[in-house]
Amino acid sequence: MRILISGASVAGPALAYWLNRYGFAVTVVERAPALRKTGGHAVDLFRPAMDIVEQMGALDRVLAEKTGVEHLTMYREGHDKPIELELRRVLTAVSDRHVEIMRDDLSEIFHDATCDDVEYVFGDSIASISDDGEVTFDSGREDRFDLVIGADGLHSNVRRLIFGPESEFSTWIGAYLAVVSVPDHLGLDGRMEGIAGVGRMAAMVAPHMDDARAVFLFRTPEQLDYHYRDVARQKELLRERFEGVGWEVPRLLAELDRTPAFYFDSITQLRLDNWSRGRVTLVGDAGHCPGPAVGGSTSLAVVGAYILAGELAAYGGDHTRAYPAYEAEIGDYVRRSRTFAINAARRIVPGTPFELRALAGMVWLIDHLPAGLTRAAAKISSRGMRLHDSIVLKDYSTHAVARAR
Ligand SMILES: Cc1cc2nc3c(=O)[nH]c(=O)nc-3n(C[C@H](O)[C@H](O)[C@H](O)COP(=O)(O)OP(=O)(O)OC[C@H]3O[C@@H](n4cnc5c(N)ncnc54)[C@H](O)[C@@H]3O)c2cc1C
């Protein structure tokens, strides 16, 4: 049985790994000419994703590549004295098992775990998918697959081809995110430093790479007017929004004209509640994205891939039964991640002076409470801080022999 996956970042190779392990023949098509090696941004693997990584035999490499960013120094606009925080204390409150890793490192690890058994086609993209599995590619190639799975990110091509335009499913959750590659002039070496104000937050982090990342998050009452390809306008919006902010912000903004890598996007959330049509389904950000940088979507991508492959194996490749089972199994995690992301976006970028004071107070508390107490407080938090750790993974290992070629 032949399965085509679109996208070779996190969800795609993770899904390829499990499908191959269950005996399916897998092809992955990736639009980029090669595996991305620029680092990208840091992503989070929480307990269930870490457990899956361990089952994939990739734990040692993931641990070896972790960013190791463990300390945060956060200034507040209008205050001289920064708040210091051991990030480990926050993260252990959220999850018992967490690793932060650069997205491209994770992608490479998953790719390396699959490339001997899975066919990877770089520099191509799906142009059409017919109801009976006939697929044409931008390159002009044609092929037939039993199933097609979109793992091609928030702006998924497969989703657009099968479900329609993105605007029908995505909702802006009030915030914007920019990431800029900058020289590490602060010598951060595994530390994060930043400044928070009402409606805006800027930080710089150097996760053991040649350069550092400046991250800007801000909120606006209305959606901004710009074209997604108009980088000059996006930089202008960023400069306007962070005008007058102290700390290192003027220097970071000055880097905007020199930076080799600039990312700017609204934080949007996908609101799809069915992810499958006929032979096609979606996994990772393509189907589930609760919002980049605020919803733990990388863990969701890894867990989604594990469940989808597991259900396909359990039903011997019968997608008419496996897809509904996959949707039933992942649905609650997706919906809870959306709520988590909306709350996180509000908390990380406080909208009022009161919320800013509350954030500072919370950070102070986390740093001063004994770790056990912080974890206990997180466990009883009604806002589901321990969302990821509450996910119980089904064991699909008995289906490993359900070869469906
Ligand atoms: C700035 C930023 C910061 C983030 N911070 C965090 C964080 O702190 N923690 C966290 O957990 N997550 C974070 N995320 C989200 C995280 O990166 C994603 O959840 C994760 O990468 C999802 O993996 P994915 O494989 O589903 O999609 P992606 O990583 O988006 O990969 C999609 C892949 O599909 C490919 N593709 C696109 N179009 C096509 C096409 N037409 N044909 C073939 N291939 C195609 C792309 O090239 C890419 O390789 C952040 C995201 C962004 C943008």
The ligand as a MOL file (V3000), in Angstrom:
LIG
                    3D

  0  0  0     0  0            999 V3000
M  V30 BEGIN CTAB
M  V30 COUNTS 53 58 0 0 0
M  V30 BEGIN ATOM
M  V30 1 C 8.2540 31.7530 14.3410 0
M  V30 2 C 7.7270 30.4680 14.8870 0
M  V30 3 C 7.9890 30.1260 16.2020 0
M  V30 4 C 7.5340 28.9160 16.7090 0
M  V30 5 N 7.8130 28.5920 18.0000 0
M  V30 6 C 7.4030 27.3920 18.4860 0
M  V30 7 C 7.6840 27.0270 19.8360 0
M  V30 8 O 8.2760 27.7920 20.5850 0
M  V30 9 N 7.2830 25.8000 20.2530 0
M  V30 10 C 6.6180 24.9090 19.4260 0
M  V30 11 O 6.3170 23.7980 19.8330 0
M  V30 12 N 6.3140 25.2650 18.1650 0
M  V30 13 C 6.6740 26.4680 17.6750 0
M  V30 14 N 6.3590 26.8230 16.4060 0
M  V30 15 C 5.5350 25.9040 15.5970 0
M  V30 16 C 6.3410 24.7610 14.9880 0
M  V30 17 O 7.3590 25.2450 14.1460 0
M  V30 18 C 5.3730 23.8910 14.2060 0
M  V30 19 O 4.3090 23.4930 15.0360 0
M  V30 20 C 6.0330 22.6360 13.6890 0
M  V30 21 O 7.1520 22.9470 12.9010 0
M  V30 22 C 4.9750 21.8710 12.8870 0
M  V30 23 O 5.5710 20.9680 12.0570 0
M  V30 24 P 4.8760 20.5830 10.6730 0
M  V30 25 O 5.7720 19.5210 10.1180 0
M  V30 26 O 3.4500 20.2820 10.8800 0
M  V30 27 O 4.9050 21.8970 9.7800 0
M  V30 28 P 6.1240 22.8130 9.3320 0
M  V30 29 O 7.2610 22.7270 10.2730 0
M  V30 30 O 5.5540 24.1370 9.0220 0
M  V30 31 O 6.6030 22.1250 7.9750 0
M  V30 32 C 5.8610 22.1030 6.8020 0
M  V30 33 C 6.7610 21.5330 5.7070 0
M  V30 34 O 5.9950 21.4390 4.5080 0
M  V30 35 C 6.7360 21.9840 3.4570 0
M  V30 36 N 5.8140 22.4410 2.4210 0
M  V30 37 C 5.1030 23.6040 2.4080 0
M  V30 38 N 4.3830 23.6700 1.2840 0
M  V30 39 C 4.6520 22.5460 0.5840 0
M  V30 40 C 4.2140 22.0510 -0.6730 0
M  V30 41 N 3.3800 22.7380 -1.4480 0
M  V30 42 N 4.6510 20.8430 -1.0840 0
M  V30 43 C 5.5410 20.1270 -0.3290 0
M  V30 44 N 6.0030 20.5630 0.8530 0
M  V30 45 C 5.5570 21.7560 1.3030 0
M  V30 46 C 7.5600 23.0930 4.0870 0
M  V30 47 O 8.6720 23.4580 3.2890 0
M  V30 48 C 7.9570 22.4260 5.3940 0
M  V30 49 O 9.1080 21.6500 5.2330 0
M  V30 50 C 6.7810 28.0450 15.8830 0
M  V30 51 C 6.5100 28.3880 14.5530 0
M  V30 52 C 6.9640 29.5910 14.0700 0
M  V30 53 C 6.6560 29.9360 12.6420 0
M  V30 END ATOM
M  V30 BEGIN BOND
M  V30 1 1 1 2
M  V30 2 1 2 3
M  V30 3 2 2 52
M  V30 4 2 3 4
M  V30 5 1 4 5
M  V30 6 1 4 50
M  V30 7 2 5 6
M  V30 8 1 6 7
M  V30 9 1 6 13
M  V30 10 2 7 8
M  V30 11 1 7 9
M  V30 12 1 9 10
M  V30 13 2 10 11
M  V30 14 1 10 12
M  V30 15 2 12 13
M  V30 16 1 13 14
M  V30 17 1 14 15
M  V30 18 1 14 50
M  V30 19 1 15 16
M  V30 20 1 16 17
M  V30 21 1 16 18
M  V30 22 1 18 19
M  V30 23 1 18 20
M  V30 24 1 20 21
M  V30 25 1 20 22
M  V30 26 1 22 23
M  V30 27 1 23 24
M  V30 28 2 24 25
M  V30 29 1 24 26
M  V30 30 1 24 27
M  V30 31 1 27 28
M  V30 32 2 28 29
M  V30 33 1 28 30
M  V30 34 1 28 31
M  V30 35 1 31 32
M  V30 36 1 32 33
M  V30 37 1 33 34
M  V30 38 1 33 48
M  V30 39 1 34 35
M  V30 40 1 35 36
M  V30 41 1 35 46
M  V30 42 1 36 37
M  V30 43 1 36 45
M  V30 44 2 37 38
M  V30 45 1 38 39
M  V30 46 1 39 40
M  V30 47 2 39 45
M  V30 48 1 40 41
M  V30 49 2 40 42
M  V30 50 1 42 43
M  V30 51 2 43 44
M  V30 52 1 44 45
M  V30 53 1 46 47
M  V30 54 1 46 48
M  V30 55 1 48 49
M  V30 56 2 50 51
M  V30 57 1 51 52
M  V30 58 1 52 53
M  V30 END BOND
M  V30 END CTAB
M  END
